Amino acid sequence: MRLAVGAALVDGNLVPGDVEVVDGLVAAVGLNSGNSSGIAAPGFVDLQVNGFAGVDFFSADDGGYRRAGEALLRCGVTAYQPTFITSPEEELTAALREVPRNGGSPRVLGAHLEGPFIAPERLGTHPAESRRDPDRALLERLLDAGPVSHVTLAPELPGAFELVELLHERGVTVACGHSNATAAEAREAFAHGARTVTHIFNAMRPFAAREPGLAGAALVSSDVAVQVILDGVHLADDTARLVWQAAGGRVALVTDAIAAAGAGDGSYTLAGIDFEVENGVARNSASVLAGSTVPMIEAVRNLVALGAPLAAALAAASAVPARISGRPELGTLEPGSSADIVVLDDRLEIVRVLVAGDDAVG
């Protein structure tokens, strides 16, 4: 099967020509495409999705995951991590038990635990009463409860590095976030194996001239990937441009999407926390931002509008997050890779989405 596209994103570059798919795999790229148009890119990989299309993953069952997954596919997301914020242990374990393990469409890479080992000064919308200092026994119980693939923690907390070591042993990605870490503390975390930063500049020590904090340390560390919410709300445009210019090639777009994403304004809950969405902006009762409503395809368009080259913007939604997740094969269209593909027209509208070579959209 050929996709009838004019170009494909291969290893970060737009390669002219068509793409052939055989038995669920990319068979060839750069084929003679005649007058074909459009671009084939690796399916988008979203590392932080709290919910979507009216579904809060924290309380979702199989039907909820199915409905949210169908909506995510329409936005080009072929793999994602349902994300659970800081909550009581029994509620987290219950949510983890519901995470799908059946390899459906879109792919569920495993759960992202955003907490509970976060800094009391940088809670954001996370409930203070459920925050915990690093606790190995608690982490082990959470890891045993369900398929955890990614954990966000504050590395400056006492005992945090013991948790980092445990997570590495279990093959779990470690991210620094919701943190009051200084730049020196952040660099120590990176040396211990933390390789990414959760929604840079949000819920962390502010950048200052003599103390750049976690954000500054991440931007100047060439082996650290930075995750960014590009919804026009969480970051000013110039801040987003700064991140891109400092860390291009290691920037991963994430949506931090909540149940309101794809569902419209109104009243919603995030892990039991009530919040309101007005004009697409979610805030809790204290007017603190409570996630985002931006779909991944819109984040890609926003990055292009800020001046990023199209190929690099598409890679920020696919290759970079796939690499962070430890599944780099999901972020490439090289021959032999799984045919998880999003096809876009010249206006960056989604025309078709495939997962393992099967049509999911279009």
FENKAFEN-V579659 format. One record per backbone hydrogen bond with DSSP energy under -1.0 kcal/mol. CO is the residue of the C=O (numbers start at 1). NH is the residue of the N-H. If there is no record, write none. Layout:
co->CO nh->NH
co->CO nh->NH
This chain:
co->1 nh->21
co->6 nh->17
co->7 nh->40
co->8 nh->15
co->10 nh->13
co->13 nh->10
co->15 nh->8
co->18 nh->31
co->19 nh->3
co->20 nh->27
co->20 nh->28
co->22 nh->25
co->24 nh->339
co->25 nh->22
co->26 nh->336
co->28 nh->20
co->31 nh->18
co->33 nh->36
co->38 nh->6
co->38 nh->7
co->39 nh->344
co->40 nh->9
co->41 nh->342
co->44 nh->78
co->44 nh->79
co->46 nh->81
co->48 nh->256
co->49 nh->83
co->50 nh->57
co->52 nh->55
co->55 nh->52
co->56 nh->59
co->57 nh->60
co->61 nh->65
co->62 nh->66
co->63 nh->67
co->64 nh->68
co->65 nh->69
co->66 nh->70
co->67 nh->71
co->68 nh->72
co->69 nh->73
co->70 nh->74
co->72 nh->75
co->72 nh->77
co->73 nh->76
co->76 nh->44
co->78 nh->107
co->79 nh->46
co->80 nh->109
co->81 nh->49
co->82 nh->112
co->84 nh->114
co->88 nh->92
co->89 nh->93
co->90 nh->94
co->91 nh->95
co->92 nh->96
co->93 nh->97
co->96 nh->99
co->107 nh->80
co->111 nh->149
co->111 nh->150
co->112 nh->84
co->113 nh->115
co->113 nh->152
co->116 nh->118
co->116 nh->132
co->117 nh->154
co->119 nh->122
co->123 nh->126
co->127 nh->130
co->128 nh->131
co->135 nh->139
co->136 nh->140
co->137 nh->141
co->138 nh->142
co->139 nh->143
co->140 nh->144
co->146 nh->148
co->147 nh->111
co->149 nh->173
co->150 nh->113
co->151 nh->175
co->152 nh->115
co->153 nh->177
co->154 nh->157
co->157 nh->160
co->159 nh->163
co->160 nh->164
co->161 nh->165
co->162 nh->166
co->163 nh->167
co->164 nh->168
co->165 nh->169
co->166 nh->170
co->167 nh->172
co->168 nh->171
co->173 nh->151
co->174 nh->195
co->175 nh->153
co->176 nh->198
co->178 nh->119
co->179 nh->205
co->181 nh->214
co->182 nh->186
co->183 nh->187
co->184 nh->188
co->185 nh->189
co->186 nh->190
co->187 nh->191
co->188 nh->192
co->189 nh->194
co->195 nh->225
co->196 nh->176
co->197 nh->227
co->199 nh->202
co->203 nh->179
co->212 nh->216
co->213 nh->217
co->214 nh->218
co->215 nh->219
co->216 nh->220
co->218 nh->221
co->221 nh->224
co->225 nh->197
co->226 nh->252
co->227 nh->200
co->228 nh->254
co->236 nh->240
co->237 nh->241
co->238 nh->242
co->239 nh->243
co->240 nh->244
co->241 nh->245
co->242 nh->246
co->243 nh->247
co->244 nh->248
co->247 nh->250
co->250 nh->226
co->252 nh->228
co->256 nh->292
co->257 nh->50
co->257 nh->51
co->258 nh->261
co->259 nh->54
co->260 nh->263
co->260 nh->264
co->261 nh->53
co->266 nh->277
co->268 nh->275
co->270 nh->273
co->273 nh->270
co->275 nh->268
co->276 nh->283
co->277 nh->266
co->278 nh->281
co->281 nh->278
co->282 nh->290
co->283 nh->276
co->284 nh->287
co->288 nh->284
co->292 nh->258
co->295 nh->299
co->296 nh->300
co->297 nh->301
co->298 nh->302
co->299 nh->303
co->300 nh->304
co->301 nh->305
co->302 nh->306
co->303 nh->308
co->304 nh->307
co->309 nh->313
co->310 nh->314
co->311 nh->315
co->312 nh->316
co->315 nh->320
co->316 nh->253
co->317 nh->45
co->318 nh->322
co->319 nh->323
co->320 nh->324
co->321 nh->325
co->322 nh->327
co->323 nh->326
co->327 nh->330
co->328 nh->331
co->334 nh->337
co->337 nh->26
co->338 nh->340
co->339 nh->357
co->340 nh->43
co->341 nh->354
co->342 nh->41
co->343 nh->351
co->343 nh->352
co->344 nh->39
co->345 nh->348
co->349 nh->345
co->352 nh->343
co->353 nh->360
co->353 nh->361
co->354 nh->341
co->355 nh->358
co->358 nh->355
co->361 nh->353
